[in-house]
Amino acid sequence: MKILILGAGKMGSFFTDLLSFEHDVAVMEQDPRRMRFIYNAQRMQVPDEIAAFGPELVINCVTLNGTIQAFRSVMPFLPPKCILADIASVKTHLKEFYAGCGFPFASSHPMFGPTFANLGSLDRENTILISESDHLGKIFFKDLYQKLRLNIFEYSFEEHDKVVAYSLGIPFASTLVFAATMKRQDAPGTTFKRHMETARGLLAEDDYLLTEILFNPRTPRQIANIQEELAHLQQIIERKDTEAMKTYLGKVRKNIE
């Protein structure tokens, strides 16, 4: 299959490496410095080069704020039946875009990133396939993710954003609050160091990605849950209520079983 990958960032490079030995792959990236380590794939910098390549699938790996614009910039050069695919962490506006774009589409969300995941061993990682995706696109990505031994879940666009608000919104907000209130520790404990590693990894991500995850309309409710739990925990601590603390710790342990 002829596959065009938009963007040569972390995930664009990951998909290029993953697919280039079984498919004819091209990568389009405006910044030539980001393609220095692209190999076994054709390099492109302007959309005019796409028509001659004739892709059957376009995988959009640009940053979240440029996803739809990147699609629109290449659509005039694509064959009519080319499948458009995104891996966006937030699907806001994508459902409407796909409905009017005139191309078949496949939308998915690998629930891991190069910052934390071991890309050579993904059997403990998850990915989401959007159920409204076209049949052929869904088959391609399901087969790809199965080869990576990812755990595959299928949700609608609406269900996906609900899951993201919970599974990403809560840890993102909690980690940012930890980092915002931390002070330098000369002799940090193990738990502190692990939290710091998580915070540094999170803050290495694209600012727009972090913003869009937190600006998901469903995230404020999750943050309100954090505030309610903190208020409850603070009351227990201020009262030095041993029995209430035992009950609270028991509830938390049950949650993570």
C-alpha positions in Angstrom: 0.0 0.0 0.0 1.2 3.6 -0.7 1.0 5.5 2.6 1.6 9.2 3.1 2.5 10.3 6.6 2.0 14.0 7.5 4.5 15.2 10.1 7.9 13.8 11.0 7.6 14.3 14.8 7.7 11.6 17.4 4.6 9.7 16.3 5.2 10.4 12.6 8.7 8.9 12.8 7.3 6.0 14.8 4.7 5.2 12.1 7.3 5.6 9.3 9.6 3.2 11.0 6.8 0.8 11.6 5.3 0.8 8.1 8.2 1.5 5.7 9.4 -2.1 5.3 6.0 -3.5 4.3 4.6 -0.5 2.5 5.6 2.2 0.1 5.9 5.2 2.5 6.3 8.9 1.9 6.7 11.6 4.6 5.7 15.2 4.2 7.2 17.6 6.6 7.9 21.4 6.0 10.9 21.4 8.3 13.7 19.5 6.6 15.6 19.2 9.9 12.9 16.9 11.3 13.5 14.4 8.4 17.2 14.0 9.0 16.7 10.5 10.4 13.9 9.4 8.1 15.0 6.4 6.1 13.5 3.9 3.7 10.8 6.4 2.9 10.3 9.2 0.3 10.6 12.7 1.7 8.3 15.6 0.7 8.1 19.2 1.7 5.3 20.6 -0.4 1.8 19.2 -1.3 2.6 19.4 -5.1 4.7 16.2 -4.8 1.8 14.1 -3.5 -0.1 13.6 -6.8 2.8 11.7 -8.4 3.0 9.5 -5.4 -0.7 8.6 -5.4 -1.2 7.6 -1.8 -4.0 5.1 -0.8 -3.8 6.1 2.9 -2.8 9.4 4.6 -1.9 9.1 8.3 -2.0 12.6 9.9 0.6 12.9 12.7 1.0 16.7 12.9 0.3 18.5 16.2 -3.3 18.6 17.3 -3.9 22.3 16.4 -2.9 21.6 12.8 -4.6 18.3 12.1 -7.6 19.5 10.0 -5.6 22.2 8.2 -3.0 19.6 7.3 -5.7 17.4 5.8 -7.1 20.3 3.8 -3.7 21.3 2.4 -3.2 17.8 0.8 -6.8 16.9 -0.1 -6.6 18.5 -3.6 -3.7 16.2 -4.5 -5.2 12.9 -3.3 -6.9 10.1 -5.3 -10.7 10.0 -4.8 -10.7 6.8 -2.7 -7.7 7.7 -0.5 -8.3 7.0 3.2 -7.7 9.9 5.6 -6.5 8.7 9.0 -5.8 10.6 12.2 -4.3 9.6 15.6 -5.5 12.7 17.4 -5.8 12.6 21.2 -8.9 14.8 21.1 -11.5 14.3 18.4 -13.3 17.6 18.7 -14.4 18.8 15.2 -13.0 15.8 13.4 -16.4 14.0 13.2 -17.9 17.1 11.4 -14.8 17.4 9.2 -14.9 13.8 8.0 -18.6 14.0 7.3 -18.0 16.8 4.8 -14.5 15.9 3.4 -15.6 13.5 0.7 -13.0 10.9 1.5 -13.2 7.6 3.5 -11.6 7.9 6.9 -10.2 6.0 9.8 -9.7 7.6 13.2 -7.8 6.0 16.1 -5.9 7.1 19.2 -2.8 5.2 20.4 -3.1 5.7 24.1 0.7 5.9 24.5 3.4 8.2 23.4 7.2 8.1 22.8 7.8 9.9 26.1 6.8 7.1 28.4 6.0 4.0 26.3 8.6 1.3 25.4 7.9 1.4 21.6 9.6 -2.0 21.2 7.2 -3.7 23.6 3.6 -2.4 23.6 1.6 -5.4 24.8 0.6 -3.5 28.0 -0.5 -0.4 26.1 -3.9 0.4 24.7 -5.4 2.0 21.6 -8.8 3.2 20.6 -10.5 2.7 17.2 -13.4 5.0 16.3 -16.4 2.9 15.5 -17.6 5.3 12.8 -14.5 4.8 10.7 -14.9 3.3 7.2 -14.6 -0.5 7.0 -11.3 -0.8 5.0 -9.5 1.8 7.2 -10.7 0.1 10.4 -9.4 -3.2 9.1 -6.0 -1.7 8.3 -5.5 -0.2 11.7 -6.9 -3.1 13.6 -4.5 -5.4 11.8 -1.6 -3.0 12.5 -2.4 -2.6 16.2 -2.9 -6.4 16.6 0.6 -6.9 15.2 1.9 -4.5 17.9 0.0 -6.6 20.5 -1.9 -3.5 21.6 -5.1 -3.8 23.5 -7.8 -2.5 21.1 -11.0 -0.8 22.3 -13.7 0.5 19.9 -15.6 3.7 20.8 -17.6 6.3 19.0 -16.3 9.8 18.7 -18.4 10.9 21.6 -17.4 7.9 23.8 -13.7 8.6 22.9 -13.7 12.1 24.2 -15.4 11.0 27.4 -12.7 8.4 28.0 -10.0 10.9 27.3 -11.4 13.4 29.8 -11.1 10.7 32.5 -8.0 8.8 31.5 -5.9 11.8 30.4 -7.6 14.8 32.0 -7.3 13.5 35.6 -3.6 12.5 35.5 -2.6 15.6 33.5 -4.3 18.0 35.9 -3.0 16.1 39.0 0.6 16.1 37.6 0.4 19.8 36.8 -0.8 20.7 40.3 2.0 18.6 41.8 4.6 20.3 39.6 3.1 23.8 40.4 3.3 23.3 44.1 6.6 21.4 44.4 9.8 22.8 46.0 13.3 21.7 45.4 14.3 18.6 47.5 17.9 18.0 48.3 17.2 14.5 49.4 14.0 13.5 47.5 12.2 10.2 48.4 11.4 7.5 45.8 7.8 8.6 45.4 8.8 12.2 44.9 11.3 11.2 42.3 8.8 9.1 40.4 6.3 12.0 40.4 9.0 14.3 39.1 9.8 11.9 36.2 6.1 11.9 35.3 5.9 15.7 35.5 9.0 16.2 33.3 7.7 13.7 30.7 4.3 15.4 30.7 5.8 18.9 30.3 7.9 17.6 27.4 4.7 17.2 25.4 3.4 19.8 23.0 1.7 22.7 24.8 -1.3 22.6 22.4 -1.8 18.9 23.1 -1.9 19.5 26.9 -4.2 22.5 26.4 -6.7 20.6 24.2 -6.8 17.6 26.6 -7.6 20.0 29.5 -10.0 22.1 27.5 -12.0 19.0 26.6 -15.6 20.1 27.6 -15.7 17.0 29.9 -12.5 17.6 31.7 -13.8 20.3 34.2 -16.1 17.7 35.8 -13.1 15.4 36.4 -11.1 18.2 37.9 -14.1 19.0 40.2 -13.9 15.4 41.4 -10.3 15.9 42.2 -11.1 19.0 44.2 -13.9 17.2 46.1 -11.5 14.4 47.0 -8.8 16.8 48.1 -11.3 18.7 50.3 -12.4 15.4 51.9 -8.8 14.3 52.5 -7.9 17.7 53.9 -10.7 17.5 56.5 -9.6 14.0 57.6 -6.0 15.2 58.0 -7.0 18.4 59.9 -9.2 16.4 62.3 -6.5 13.7 62.6 -9.3 11.2 62.2 -7.6 7.8 62.2 -10.7 5.7 61.5 -11.8 8.0 58.7 -8.2 7.7 57.2 -8.4 3.9 57.4 -11.7 4.0 55.6 -10.4 6.4 53.0 -7.3 4.3 52.3 -9.4 1.2 52.0 -11.6 2.9 49.4 -8.5 4.0 47.4 -7.0 0.6 47.5 -10.2 -0.9 46.2 -10.3 1.6 43.4 -6.9 0.6 42.1 -7.4 -3.2 42.4 
